[in-house]
Amino acid sequence: MHDSAYELAGDRRMTKAVRLLLEKLAAGTDGTLKEMAEGVLAGNLDLREAAHSSIYGDALSAATEPALRRCAEMDEDERRALVRRTEAELEDLLG
């Protein structure tokens, strides 16, 4: 994995989360995100540069926009419940 991913993650658990996310993107069907993830995982592409590029950044924005929209439409209780579920899932995943 490119050094930038380790630097961005900051600690062992977040590094694992970043790696899992990149592996999921690399196995996915979106060609642009697949290419980006494979490049970062292979150590050939800086994650920060990819996220800020017009090609990969736009693809990342398009992929995350629906989830961000759903979160924005949630009331405070729904957001808190989502945070609790997400934290529990991350704990299970990352140990």
Backbone bond lengths (Angstrom), bond angles and torsions (degrees), N, CA, C in turn:
res aa  C-N    CA-C-N  psi(-1)  N-CA   C-N-CA  omega(-1)  CA-C   N-CA-C  phi
1 M - - - 1.448 - - 1.528 107.26 -
2 H 1.321 116.44 142.77 1.457 121.50 -179.23 1.525 110.01 -61.13
3 D 1.329 116.59 142.25 1.465 121.93 -178.82 1.524 112.67 -53.88
4 S 1.322 117.36 -31.94 1.464 120.57 -178.34 1.525 111.70 -60.57
5 A 1.316 117.26 -32.65 1.465 120.05 179.50 1.522 110.45 -67.05
6 Y 1.330 116.78 -39.82 1.467 120.29 177.41 1.527 110.55 -65.66
7 E 1.322 116.03 -42.16 1.466 120.70 -179.44 1.524 111.21 -64.31
8 L 1.318 116.84 -42.39 1.462 120.37 -179.90 1.522 111.61 -67.72
9 A 1.311 116.61 -38.74 1.462 120.47 -177.28 1.522 110.93 -68.00
10 G 1.298 117.24 -45.14 1.454 120.62 174.91 1.515 116.33 89.42
11 D 1.310 118.74 -39.55 1.460 119.67 179.48 1.525 109.76 -139.61
12 R 1.316 115.28 172.08 1.466 121.76 -173.96 1.525 112.36 -58.71
13 R 1.324 116.53 -44.34 1.466 119.63 -176.96 1.522 111.57 -66.84
14 M 1.313 116.75 -43.83 1.461 119.00 -179.79 1.527 110.94 -70.66
15 T 1.328 116.72 -32.22 1.465 119.42 175.23 1.519 109.82 -61.57
16 K 1.323 115.99 -41.82 1.469 120.13 177.55 1.529 110.31 -62.81
17 A 1.323 116.87 -41.71 1.468 120.78 179.35 1.527 110.76 -63.18
18 V 1.325 116.77 -43.15 1.467 120.57 178.95 1.526 109.74 -63.22
19 R 1.325 116.56 -44.37 1.469 119.98 179.46 1.532 110.65 -60.98
20 L 1.326 117.12 -45.27 1.464 120.19 179.71 1.526 111.46 -61.54
21 L 1.310 116.25 -41.19 1.464 120.20 178.24 1.526 110.51 -63.71
22 L 1.322 116.36 -45.45 1.469 119.61 179.09 1.524 111.26 -63.28
23 E 1.319 117.00 -39.16 1.467 120.05 178.02 1.526 110.88 -63.97
24 K 1.327 115.69 -38.84 1.473 119.41 177.92 1.530 110.38 -65.28
25 L 1.323 116.76 -43.46 1.463 119.99 177.91 1.527 111.00 -64.35
26 A 1.329 116.75 -39.83 1.468 120.84 -179.69 1.528 111.69 -65.15
27 A 1.318 116.60 -27.93 1.466 120.77 179.39 1.527 112.05 -90.89
28 G 1.313 116.72 -3.63 1.460 120.92 -175.16 1.513 114.02 -80.94
29 T 1.313 114.19 -173.94 1.464 120.59 -175.20 1.522 113.67 -103.25
30 D 1.331 117.94 -11.78 1.464 120.34 178.35 1.529 107.74 -76.93
31 G 1.315 115.87 109.51 1.464 121.00 -174.35 1.515 114.27 -57.22
32 T 1.319 117.26 -39.66 1.462 120.66 -178.17 1.523 110.79 -68.58
33 L 1.333 116.77 -47.10 1.462 119.66 179.97 1.525 111.30 -68.86
34 K 1.308 116.33 -34.42 1.472 121.42 176.36 1.526 109.73 -61.31
35 E 1.312 116.28 -47.50 1.467 121.62 179.29 1.528 111.10 -60.59
36 M 1.330 116.31 -44.71 1.458 120.64 179.77 1.524 110.60 -61.69
37 A 1.329 116.47 -49.83 1.464 120.79 -177.54 1.523 111.09 -62.16
38 E 1.307 116.85 -43.01 1.466 120.05 178.85 1.527 110.64 -62.15
39 G 1.327 116.42 -39.87 1.461 120.38 178.92 1.517 112.51 -64.65
40 V 1.334 116.60 -42.54 1.470 120.34 178.74 1.524 109.78 -67.55
41 L 1.326 117.10 -45.90 1.463 120.43 -179.62 1.526 111.93 -61.78
42 A 1.324 116.75 -35.24 1.465 120.75 179.73 1.527 112.12 -77.85
43 G 1.334 116.45 -9.68 1.459 120.17 -179.60 1.513 113.96 85.78
44 N 1.330 116.86 10.87 1.464 121.23 -176.68 1.522 114.04 -96.87
45 L 1.323 117.58 -8.95 1.454 120.92 -173.68 1.520 109.69 -136.57
46 D 1.319 115.73 128.81 1.462 122.63 177.49 1.526 108.51 -74.19
47 L 1.317 116.80 125.08 1.464 120.97 -176.87 1.524 111.86 -62.00
48 R 1.321 117.38 -41.03 1.473 120.15 178.80 1.518 111.02 -62.51
49 E 1.321 116.08 -46.39 1.465 119.59 -179.73 1.526 110.67 -63.35
50 A 1.322 116.33 -39.82 1.464 119.99 179.18 1.525 110.72 -62.40
51 A 1.325 116.20 -45.22 1.466 120.22 -177.90 1.525 111.90 -64.72
52 H 1.319 116.35 -29.06 1.466 120.18 -179.00 1.526 113.27 -92.94
53 S 1.319 116.94 -6.30 1.463 119.08 -179.70 1.527 109.97 -76.36
54 S 1.309 115.54 154.76 1.467 118.44 -179.64 1.527 111.21 -67.39
55 I 1.303 117.80 -34.72 1.468 120.16 -177.98 1.525 110.99 -71.38
56 Y 1.321 116.71 -59.65 1.459 120.07 -175.62 1.527 111.73 -75.94
57 G 1.310 116.99 -37.55 1.462 120.33 179.50 1.517 111.86 -61.32
58 D 1.324 116.22 -42.63 1.468 119.86 178.19 1.527 110.98 -64.36
59 A 1.330 116.73 -39.49 1.469 120.12 179.28 1.527 110.62 -66.71
60 L 1.331 117.05 -40.52 1.464 120.39 177.35 1.525 110.85 -64.19
61 S 1.317 116.19 -42.90 1.467 120.06 178.71 1.522 111.23 -61.86
62 A 1.311 116.37 -44.41 1.467 120.20 179.85 1.526 111.11 -63.71
63 A 1.328 116.75 -36.73 1.464 120.27 -178.51 1.525 112.12 -72.47
64 T 1.320 117.51 -32.42 1.461 120.19 -176.74 1.528 113.30 -93.65
65 E 1.310 117.41 -16.16 1.465 121.08 -175.41 1.530 113.69 -57.13
66 P 1.335 120.16 -44.41 1.468 118.70 179.75 1.537 113.03 -60.72
67 A 1.321 117.14 -40.47 1.469 119.96 179.40 1.524 110.65 -67.33
68 L 1.312 116.94 -40.64 1.464 120.04 178.35 1.524 111.08 -64.37
69 R 1.320 116.13 -37.84 1.463 120.22 178.10 1.529 110.48 -64.31
70 R 1.352 115.95 -43.96 1.469 119.46 178.44 1.526 110.89 -60.93
71 C 1.326 116.66 -42.07 1.475 120.15 178.83 1.525 111.13 -62.66
72 A 1.308 116.43 -40.68 1.463 120.36 -179.57 1.525 111.53 -64.79
73 E 1.319 116.72 -27.68 1.464 121.12 -179.04 1.531 112.58 -84.60
74 M 1.335 117.34 -10.80 1.464 120.92 -178.82 1.519 111.05 -76.75
75 D 1.330 114.85 149.80 1.460 117.62 171.55 1.532 108.11 -83.43
76 E 1.306 116.24 175.27 1.470 121.23 -174.35 1.530 112.38 -59.74
77 D 1.315 117.87 -41.52 1.468 120.80 179.35 1.530 111.54 -64.07
78 E 1.312 116.32 -41.06 1.467 120.10 178.31 1.529 110.76 -64.38
79 R 1.329 116.81 -40.62 1.468 120.24 178.46 1.527 111.11 -64.60
80 R 1.323 116.63 -42.68 1.477 119.60 178.41 1.522 110.82 -62.23
81 A 1.322 116.75 -41.41 1.466 120.53 178.64 1.528 110.41 -64.30
82 L 1.315 116.52 -40.26 1.464 120.55 177.86 1.528 110.55 -63.29
83 V 1.308 116.87 -42.58 1.468 120.66 178.32 1.524 110.20 -61.12
84 R 1.321 117.55 -44.92 1.473 120.63 179.44 1.529 111.31 -61.31
85 R 1.335 116.61 -45.50 1.471 120.00 179.36 1.526 111.08 -63.32
86 T 1.313 115.85 -42.62 1.461 120.31 -178.81 1.522 110.93 -65.44
87 E 1.321 116.83 -43.30 1.465 120.06 178.11 1.524 111.02 -62.00
88 A 1.327 117.35 -40.97 1.468 120.99 179.17 1.530 110.67 -65.59
89 E 1.327 116.50 -42.74 1.463 119.75 179.10 1.526 111.16 -64.75
90 L 1.320 116.93 -40.77 1.464 119.87 177.63 1.524 111.27 -64.49
91 E 1.309 116.51 -40.20 1.467 119.95 178.18 1.524 110.28 -61.57
92 D 1.329 116.75 -43.83 1.467 120.43 177.71 1.529 111.18 -62.87
93 L 1.305 115.76 -41.57 1.459 121.49 -176.38 1.525 112.36 -72.35
94 L 1.322 115.79 -41.68 1.461 120.18 -172.33 1.522 113.79 -97.87
95 G 1.320 115.94 -17.32 1.459 120.71 177.88 1.465 116.21 70.15
